[in-house]
Amino acid sequence: MRIDSAGRGRGSALLKGRQNAPTREEEVHLELLRDSVLWDPAWYLRSYPDVVELGEDPALHFLRHPYYPVRHPSERFDVRQYLIDHPDAVEQRINPLVHFLLTPEAQGADAYPPKPR
């Protein structure tokens, strides 16, 4: 499947019938994800072939299902470590990457946890 710059597959119009439409809040969160260097839709689909089999939009799938099992949005963001460091993300029932992107800590971040420089 070819992925466009927004993280949607070429046939994303077909995918809309398989997933419930995103809520307004999810639309805002999807924009945050898709604009982040920490979201890699091609990597996500390679890493989680069940999402390909489901025919779901990878960004919406990750937004709705980041854990159980834990799924990472890219090689650059460790969901497990983020949840250990920020348990309030689970309490708030917010996607861990979205939680991160809404914090000042995310400004200029190209990885979580940050890689030693």
C-alpha positions in Angstrom: 0.0 0.0 0.0 1.4 3.4 -0.9 1.2 6.0 1.9 0.6 9.7 1.2 2.2 12.5 3.2 -0.7 12.6 5.6 -0.2 8.9 6.5 -3.2 7.7 4.5 -3.1 4.8 2.1 -3.9 5.3 -1.6 -7.3 3.7 -1.1 -8.1 5.6 2.1 -11.5 6.5 0.8 -12.3 2.7 0.9 -10.9 2.5 4.5 -13.5 5.0 5.8 -16.2 2.4 5.4 -14.3 0.0 7.6 -13.7 2.3 10.6 -16.0 4.6 12.4 -15.5 8.2 11.3 -13.2 10.1 13.6 -14.7 12.5 16.1 -13.8 16.2 16.1 -11.3 15.6 18.9 -9.8 12.7 17.0 -9.5 14.9 13.9 -7.4 17.3 15.9 -5.3 14.5 17.3 -4.9 13.0 13.8 -3.5 16.3 12.5 -1.0 16.4 15.4 0.1 12.8 14.7 0.4 13.3 10.9 2.4 16.5 11.4 4.9 14.9 13.8 8.2 13.4 12.8 7.5 10.8 15.5 4.7 9.3 13.3 5.8 7.0 10.5 2.9 5.4 8.8 5.0 3.2 6.5 6.9 1.9 9.5 3.7 1.3 11.4 2.2 -0.7 8.6 5.4 -2.8 8.2 5.5 -3.4 11.9 1.9 -4.3 12.4 0.6 -6.3 9.4 -2.7 -6.9 11.1 -3.5 -3.2 10.5 -2.9 -3.8 6.8 -5.2 -6.9 6.9 -7.9 -4.9 8.6 -7.6 -2.3 5.9 -7.7 0.5 8.4 -6.2 4.0 8.2 -2.9 3.5 10.2 -3.0 6.9 11.9 -6.6 6.4 13.1 -5.8 2.8 14.2 -2.8 4.0 16.2 -4.8 6.8 17.7 -7.4 4.4 18.9 -5.2 1.4 19.8 -1.8 2.4 21.2 -1.7 -0.3 23.8 -3.0 -3.8 24.4 -0.8 -4.8 22.7 1.5 -1.8 22.9 2.1 -0.3 19.5 4.8 2.3 18.7 4.1 5.0 16.1 7.7 4.7 14.8 11.2 3.6 15.8 11.6 7.1 17.4 8.9 6.9 20.0 8.8 4.3 22.8 5.2 4.1 24.0 6.1 1.8 26.9 8.8 4.1 28.3 6.5 7.1 27.8 3.8 5.5 29.8 6.2 4.5 32.6 7.4 8.2 32.7 3.9 9.6 32.3 1.2 7.4 33.8 -1.2 10.3 33.7 -1.6 9.6 30.0 -3.4 6.4 30.8 -5.4 8.0 33.6 -6.5 10.7 31.1 -7.3 8.0 28.5 -5.3 9.9 25.8 -3.0 8.4 23.2 0.6 8.6 24.5 2.0 10.3 21.4 -0.8 12.9 21.4 -0.2 13.4 25.1 3.5 14.0 24.4 2.8 16.3 21.5 0.6 18.5 23.6 3.4 19.1 26.1 6.2 21.7 26.0 8.7 18.7 26.2 7.7 17.9 22.6 9.1 21.1 21.1 11.9 20.2 18.8 11.9 16.5 19.9 12.9 14.0 17.3 12.7 11.0 19.7 11.3 9.8 23.0 13.1 9.1 25.1 15.7 11.5 23.7 18.7 9.8 22.2 22.1 10.7 23.7 23.8 13.3 21.6 
